[in-house]
């Protein structure tokens, strides 16, 4: 079955400043969390999807193999290249099956990698949340991370109190990558998402899943759609935009303005540019069905 979007990693140098930006933009931002291998994060939750704002808080712990190498060092290197979205993670219901599927498809990059960490609940108490990751590799996109994630204690992680945002954002509509030739990545996109029939258009290619689209488009199409020319590193498909559902765009715009966050309208959407959003492009749209 197609794998829906689970979360996106927003790698930044200054975690406190980035978290403050998300708060000013009207998002409810969770407490600061720490991974065993030295990365720190804040989470912005939606129903069954989240934004992981992440930095390397304890670089001395980035040693060894597995998650310290594939996740920690990869994000450290992404931050060196500049703030922005660094990894796209899809939902897994069977991490071992994903590992086998990725190996068969020739895109496997890791075994199943489990870990756990402490999490702060809405009432201020703590609990333990656990995850397993399986990484995939697009050989033409060495600077972009791809993985699936299976949660082992989802009831402890997903909290409706954390999913109510002042800006009205209610869920994920899609993740947008940019490449010189989107069609070059169609085999990887098939295998990674599990979507066997991609939608092709003059804009690019799209894998529709049960939770958001994964789109790959040319830079000129990204500019026409969202009003900003993405910075490309010349290394395949780069993760540039996140599309979020916002039923009342006018209300979202008012919240952004009150927080001092600049935005503009483009093709019926409300867009926060990378200059304001720590290298990311945040796109608010009215969902097709409210």
Secondary structure, 3 states (H helix, E strand, C coil): CCCCEEEEEEECCCHHHHHHHHHHCCCCCCCCEECCCCEEEEEEEECCEEEEEEEECCHHHCCCCCHHHHHHHHHHHHHHHCCEEEEEEEECCCHHHHHHHHHHHCCECCCCEEEEEEEECCCCCEEEEEEEEEEECCCCCCCCEEEEEEECCHHHHCCHHHHCCCCCEEEEEEEEEECCCHHHHHHHHHHHHCCCCCEECCCEEEEEECCEEEEEECHHHHHHHHCCCCCCCCCCCEEEEEEEEECCHHHHHHHHHHCCCCCEEECCEEEECCCCCCCCEEEEECCCCC
